[in-house]
């Protein structure tokens, strides 16, 4: 194994993580997911599950770039090991991306709450101290 091979697996992992989250979670692909679900339920599920589609994206990346992390006398086994190593790496990247996404979402919710709070009219001092 050399650093170039490891770097290749890392790049495939990051790209697969980003692509799989984009396809399975964002609104821009909502119609695509609905269309594939109408074609066949299992195909639709594939495009709704970021973990599932990630495997296929990584298998494609490994087939194209052929990084081999460990060498044996069997190319298919070597590529399979590289693929599942890259899947594991990609899961770690997805975890980081989801954490950042959740932090950004929480920040947006807090901003909306503060904006709504300041948009309410303030009670004037004369009405605050009046007795019923």
C-alpha positions in Angstrom: 0.0 0.0 0.0 1.2 3.5 -0.7 -0.1 6.9 0.2 -1.5 7.5 -3.3 -3.8 4.5 -3.0 -4.9 5.6 0.5 -5.6 9.1 -0.8 -7.6 7.7 -3.7 -9.8 5.7 -1.3 -10.2 8.8 0.8 -11.3 11.0 -2.2 -13.7 8.3 -3.3 -15.1 8.1 0.2 -15.7 11.9 0.5 -17.2 12.1 -3.0 -19.5 9.1 -2.4 -20.6 10.5 1.0 -21.4 13.9 -0.6 -23.2 12.4 -3.6 -25.2 9.9 -1.6 -26.4 12.5 0.9 -27.2 14.9 -1.9 -29.2 12.3 -3.8 -31.0 10.8 -0.8 -31.7 13.8 1.4 -32.0 17.0 -0.6 -35.1 18.5 -2.2 -33.4 18.9 -5.6 -33.6 15.1 -6.0 -37.1 14.6 -4.5 -38.8 14.1 -7.9 -36.1 11.7 -8.9 -36.6 9.6 -5.7 -40.4 9.7 -6.3 -40.0 8.6 -9.9 -37.7 5.7 -9.0 -40.1 4.6 -6.2 -42.9 4.5 -8.8 -40.7 2.4 -11.1 -40.0 -0.2 -8.4 -40.2 0.0 -4.6 -36.7 -1.4 -4.1 -35.2 1.0 -6.6 -36.9 3.9 -4.9 -35.6 2.7 -1.5 -32.1 2.6 -3.0 -32.3 6.3 -3.8 -33.8 7.2 -0.4 -31.1 5.4 1.7 -27.8 7.3 1.7 -26.0 4.2 3.1 -27.4 1.9 0.4 -26.6 4.2 -2.6 -23.2 5.0 -1.1 -22.1 1.4 -1.6 -22.9 1.5 -5.3 -21.2 4.8 -5.8 -18.1 3.4 -4.1 -18.2 0.2 -6.1 -18.3 2.3 -9.3 -15.4 4.5 -8.0 -13.3 1.4 -7.1 -14.0 -0.2 -10.5 -12.9 3.0 -12.3 -9.8 3.9 -10.2 -8.8 0.4 -8.9 -7.0 1.4 -5.7 -5.6 -1.7 -4.1 -4.8 -1.3 -0.3 -3.7 -4.9 0.2 -2.3 -7.2 -2.3 -3.0 -10.9 -2.7 -3.1 -13.1 -5.8 -6.8 -12.3 -6.4 -7.7 -8.9 -7.9 -11.4 -9.2 -7.0 -10.6 -9.8 -3.3 -8.2 -6.9 -3.3 -10.7 -4.6 -4.8 -13.4 -5.8 -2.4 -11.2 -5.1 0.6 -10.5 -1.6 -0.8 -14.2 -1.0 -1.5 -15.4 -1.9 2.0 -12.5 0.1 3.6 -13.7 3.0 1.5 -17.3 2.4 2.6 -16.2 2.5 6.2 -14.3 5.7 5.6 -17.3 7.2 3.8 -19.5 6.4 6.8 -17.2 8.4 9.0 -17.3 11.3 6.6 -21.1 11.1 6.4 -21.3 11.3 10.2 -19.2 14.5 10.2 -21.4 15.9 7.4 -24.6 15.1 9.3 -23.2 16.7 12.5 -22.4 19.9 10.6 -25.8 19.8 8.9 -27.6 19.5 12.3 -25.5 22.3 13.8 -26.4 24.6 10.8 -30.1 23.6 11.1 -30.1 24.4 14.9 -28.5 27.8 14.2 -31.1 28.6 11.6 -33.9 27.6 14.0 -32.4 29.9 16.7 -32.2 32.8 14.3 -35.8 32.4 13.3 -36.9 32.3 17.0 -34.9 35.4 17.8 -36.3 37.2 14.7 -39.9 36.2 15.7 -39.3 37.3 19.2 -38.2 40.8 18.2 -41.0 41.1 15.6 -43.6 41.0 18.4 -44.8 44.4 19.6 -43.4 45.4 22.9 -45.8 46.4 25.7 -45.6 50.0 26.5 -44.7 50.9 30.1 -48.1 52.4 30.8 -50.0 49.2 29.9 -47.6 46.9 31.8 -48.3 48.5 35.2 -52.1 49.0 34.8 -54.3 46.9 37.2 -57.2 45.0 36.0 
